[in-house]
Amino acid sequence: MNVVYFVLHWLTTPTAYPYVIAVGISLAVAVSEIVSVFERDPVRALRTAGAFMLLVLNGIFVVVLLALVRYLKPDSNPLWTAVGVGIGLPVLLRTNFNLIKPLDGSASKGVGISFEEIYGRLQGFCRRRTDVSLAAQRIRTVDEAIKIVELSGLETRLRLLLEGGLLTIGEESQGYVDKIIDHPDYKDDRKSMLLTFAILNFGGDRMLENMVKEAKKGSQARANLSARASATKSAEKSLNSTKTKDAAAPVT
């Protein structure tokens, strides 16, 4: 609790605003990188642990670099220094420094520091974590869709996407639905799986999730209707039984 209070108090001081500016610029660049890689579902990608890790590390890098620059040049303008560091960090992370250059004609590459390779490995690690998280979410959605959404509903939705002119697609997608539905060796489970993956590919995660929600609502509505019908039949049977007993009772 004391650490949080210290950080919040420090953020209100004039010393903090250069770091806030530098971190903001660095995070904006990192977010743009994540969005460009995962443009299919950028919002969900930004919510993953891999994206969070990459953003936090970029924030730490820019804070350390700005602190080092301000220590070496304490008289520099804080605002422009923060802007320069925030913009310059992505360039620095993609730079190679040669500490010892090889002699002319030598096959050796010399000795140096490859920030580009280090940061590239870090990006690759975070990207793999993000890919795994997104894949797990999509698999859960596909499993639910295969179990809940009827085959006819999947077929209709995919036909609307591919044959209804709603998407700009290549000629190779024409007749894709018929190839799945009319295939003699495909059972209904396999047809549902192929149609579901096609909807996920062409329509996106959000469309498939909405289909699952609609199917759940319809299933719940049918369950409620069935429960009401059963309750009505039970009440009618009870009423008829009471009337029968009353009619069979001797009159005194």
For each residue, the residues with C-beta under 8 A, 3 or more apart:
1: 4 5
2: 5 6
3: 6 7
4: 1 7 8
5: 1 2 8 9
6: 2 3 9 10
7: 3 4 10 11
8: 4 5 11 12
9: 5 6 12 13
10: 6 7 13 15 16
11: 7 8 16 20
12: 8 9 16
13: 9 10 16
14: 17
15: 10 18 19
16: 10 11 12 13 19 20
17: 14 20 21 78 82
18: 15 21 22 66 70 78 79 81 82
19: 15 16 22 23 63 66 82
20: 11 16 17 23 24
21: 17 18 24 25 79 82 83 86
22: 18 19 25 26 62 63 66 82 83 85 86 89
23: 19 20 26 27 59 62 63 86
24: 20 21 27 28 86
25: 21 22 28 29 62 82 83 86 87
26: 22 23 29 30 58 59 61 62 86 89 90
27: 23 24 30 31 55 58 59
28: 24 25 31 32
29: 25 26 32 33 58 86 89 90
30: 26 27 33 34 54 55 58
31: 27 28 34 35 46 55
32: 28 29 35 36
33: 29 30 36 37 123
34: 30 31 37 38 42 45 46 51 54 130
35: 31 32 38 39 42 45 46
36: 32 33 39
37: 33 34 45 127
38: 34 35 41 42 44 45 130 134
39: 35 36 42
40: 204 205
41: 38 44 45 134 204 205
42: 34 35 38 39 45 46
43: 46 47
44: 38 41 47 48 134 137 205
45: 34 35 37 38 41 42 48 51 130 134
46: 31 34 35 42 43 51
47: 43 44 51
48: 44 45 51 52 129 130 133 134
49: 52 53 129 130 133
50: 53 54 125 126 127 128 129 130 131 132 133
51: 34 45 46 47 48 54 55 126 130
52: 48 49 55 56
53: 49 50 56 57 126 129
54: 30 34 50 51 57 58 122 123 126
55: 27 30 31 51 52 58 59
56: 52 53 59 60
57: 53 54 60 61 122
58: 26 27 29 30 54 55 61 62 89
59: 23 26 27 55 56 62 63
60: 56 57 63 64
61: 26 57 58 64 65 89 93
62: 22 23 25 26 58 59 65 66 85 86 89
63: 19 22 23 59 60 66 67
64: 60 61 67 68
65: 61 62 68 69 85 89 92
66: 18 19 22 62 63 69 70 81 82 85
67: 63 64 70 71
68: 64 65 71 72
69: 65 66 72 73 76 81 85
70: 18 66 67 73 74 76 78 81
71: 67 68 74
72: 68 69
73: 69 70 76 81
74: 70 71
75:
76: 69 70 73 80 81
77: 80 81
78: 17 18 70 81 82
79: 18 21 82 83
80: 76 77 83 84
81: 18 66 69 70 73 76 77 78 84 85
82: 17 18 19 21 22 25 66 78 79 85 86
83: 21 22 25 79 80 86 87
84: 80 81 87 88
85: 22 62 65 66 69 81 82 88 89
86: 21 22 23 24 25 26 29 62 82 83 89
87: 25 83 84 90 91
88: 84 85 91 92
89: 22 26 29 58 61 62 65 85 86 92 93
90: 26 29 87 93 94
91: 87 88 94 95
92: 65 88 89 95 115
93: 61 89 90 115 116 119
94: 90 91 115 116 119
95: 91 92 115 116
96: 112 113 114 115 116 117
97: 112 113 114 115
98: 101 110 111 112
99: 110 111 112 113
100: 110 111 112
101: 98 110
102: 106 107 108 109 110
103: 106 108
104:
105:
106: 102 103
107: 102
108: 102 103
109: 102 112
110: 98 99 100 101 102
111: 98 99 100
112: 96 97 98 99 100 109
113: 96 97 99
114: 96 97 117 118
115: 92 93 94 95 96 97 118 119
116: 93 94 95 96 119 120
117: 96 114 120 121
118: 114 115 121 122
119: 93 94 115 116 122 123
120: 116 117 123 124
121: 117 118 124 125
122: 54 57 118 119 125 126
123: 33 54 119 120 126 127
124: 120 121 127 128
125: 50 121 122 128 129
126: 50 51 53 54 122 123 129 130
127: 37 50 123 124 130 131
128: 50 124 125 131 132
129: 48 49 50 53 125 126 132 133
130: 34 38 45 48 49 50 51 126 127 133 134
131: 50 127 128 134 135
132: 50 128 129 135 136
133: 48 49 50 129 130 136 137
134: 38 41 44 45 48 130 131 137 138
135: 131 132 138 139
136: 132 133 139 140
137: 44 133 134 140 141 205
138: 134 135 141 142 200 205
139: 135 136 142 143
140: 136 137 143 144
141: 137 138 144 145 200 205 208 209 212
142: 138 139 145 146 193 196 197 200 208
143: 139 140 146 147
144: 140 141 147 148 212
145: 141 142 148 149 154 192 196 199 208 211 212 215
146: 142 143 149 189 192 193 196
147: 143 144
148: 144 145 212 215 216 219
149: 145 146 153 154 192 196 211 212 215
150: 153 154 215
151: 154 155 188 191 192 195
152: 155 156
153: 149 150 156 157 211 215
154: 145 149 150 151 157 158 192 195 196 199 211
155: 151 152 158 159 177 181 195
156: 152 153 159 160
157: 153 154 160 161 199 203 207 211
158: 154 155 161 162 176 177 195 198 199 202
159: 155 156 162 163 164 177
160: 156 157 163 164 166
161: 157 158 164 166 167 199 202 203
162: 158 159 167 169 173 174 176 177 198 202
163: 159 160 174 177
164: 159 160 161
165:
166: 160 161
167: 161 162 202
168:
169: 162 173 202
170: 173
171: 174
172: 176
173: 162 169 170 176 202
174: 162 163 171
175: 178 179
176: 158 162 172 173 179 180 198
177: 155 158 159 162 163 180 181 195 198
178: 175 181 182
179: 175 176 182 183
180: 176 177 183 186 191 194 195 198
181: 155 177 178 191
182: 178 179
183: 179 180 186 191
184:
185:
186: 180 183 190 191 194
187: 190 191
188: 151 191 192
189: 146 192 193
190: 186 187 193 194
191: 151 180 181 183 186 187 188 194 195
192: 145 146 149 151 154 188 189 195 196
193: 142 146 189 190 196 197
194: 180 186 190 191 197 198
195: 151 154 155 158 177 180 191 192 198 199
196: 142 145 146 149 154 192 193 199 200 208
197: 142 193 194 200 201
198: 158 162 176 177 180 194 195 201 202
199: 145 154 157 158 161 195 196 202 203 207 208 211
200: 138 141 142 196 197 203 204 205 208
201: 197 198
202: 158 161 162 167 169 173 198 199
203: 157 161 199 200 206 207 208
204: 40 41 200 207 208
205: 40 41 44 137 138 141 200 208 209
206: 203 209 210
207: 157 199 203 204 210 211
208: 141 142 145 196 199 200 203 204 205 211 212
209: 141 205 206 212 213
210: 206 207 213 214
211: 145 149 153 154 157 199 207 208 214 215
212: 141 144 145 148 149 208 209 215 216
213: 209 210 216 217
214: 210 211 217 218
215: 145 148 149 150 153 211 212 218 219
216: 148 212 213 219 220
217: 213 214 220 221
218: 214 215 221 222
219: 148 215 216 222 223
220: 216 217 223 224
221: 217 218 224 225
222: 218 219 225 226
223: 219 220 226 227
224: 220 221 227 228
225: 221 222 228 229
226: 222 223 229 230
227: 223 224 230 231
228: 224 225 231 232
229: 225 226 232 233
230: 226 227 233 234
231: 227 228 234 235
232: 228 229 235 236
233: 229 230 236 237
234: 230 231 237 238
235: 231 232 238 239
236: 232 233 239 240
237: 233 234 240 241
238: 234 235 241 242
239: 235 236 242 243
240: 236 237 243 244
241: 237 238 244 245
242: 238 239 245 246
243: 239 240 246 247
244: 240 241 247 248
245: 241 242 248 249
246: 242 243 249
247: 243 244
248: 244 245
249: 245 246
250:
251:
252:
